[in-house]
Amino acid sequence: MTLKELIKKIIKGEGKEGAIDLSFVDDKKIHELNKQFRQKDKPTDVLSFNYDGKVLGDVIISRETTRRNAQRYGVTYADEVKRLVIHGTLHVLGYDHGRAMKHAEEIYSKC
């Protein structure tokens, strides 16, 4: 399953309609965005922004942080990207960290 297909499956599974833009950036860019929008002066693995309209939001992933996290967690880069796409997409769709998010992540990680 491609990342595009995964995002579409999550959107449909959550009863929503629309699209989510997915971008991959370097640590420098995600650091800038994290500082600007979250007031956190450091890079992060994923940022999510939600909007109203046909484009539901953006998921932005740092390739460099994702690669480091994959090594740290002992998973492949592709598996870590998938985890972040699921996590970011669920944030766009209104999930906050917690039990409901964890449950939804478990469901979609089996896709």
Summary of the structure (lengths in Angstrom):
residues: 111
radius of gyration: 13.4
end to end distance: 7.6
largest distance: 38.0
contacts: 327
relative contact order: 0.19
helix: 55%
strand: 18%
